């Protein structure tokens, strides 16, 4: 069975990996930050 807690933990893992990879690309960080802000407003 796949619970919401497992899905949330997996989402956090993916976000952490994305944050680490983004740290190596400083020129793209502002764009990504703006994207996250827009996505947060929709929720």
C-alpha positions in Angstrom: 0.0 0.0 0.0 1.2 3.5 -0.9 0.3 6.0 1.7 0.2 9.8 1.5 3.1 9.9 4.0 5.2 7.8 1.6 4.3 10.1 -1.3 5.1 13.2 0.7 8.5 11.7 1.7 9.3 10.9 -1.9 8.3 14.4 -3.0 10.7 15.9 -0.3 13.5 13.6 -1.6 13.0 14.8 -5.2 12.9 18.5 -4.0 16.1 18.0 -2.1 17.8 16.5 -5.2 16.5 19.3 -7.3 17.8 21.9 -4.9 21.2 20.3 -4.8 21.4 20.2 -8.6 20.2 23.8 -8.9 23.0 24.9 -6.5 25.5 24.0 -9.3 23.6 26.3 -11.8 23.5 29.7 -10.2 22.3 31.4 -13.3 19.1 29.4 -13.3 18.3 29.8 -9.6 16.3 33.0 -9.9 14.1 31.6 -12.6 13.4 28.5 -10.5 12.7 30.6 -7.5 10.1 32.6 -9.4 8.5 29.4 -10.7 8.1 28.1 -7.2 6.6 31.3 -6.0 4.0 31.2 -8.8 3.2 27.6 -8.1 2.8 28.3 -4.4 0.2 31.0 -5.2 -1.9 28.6 -7.2 -2.4 26.2 -4.2 
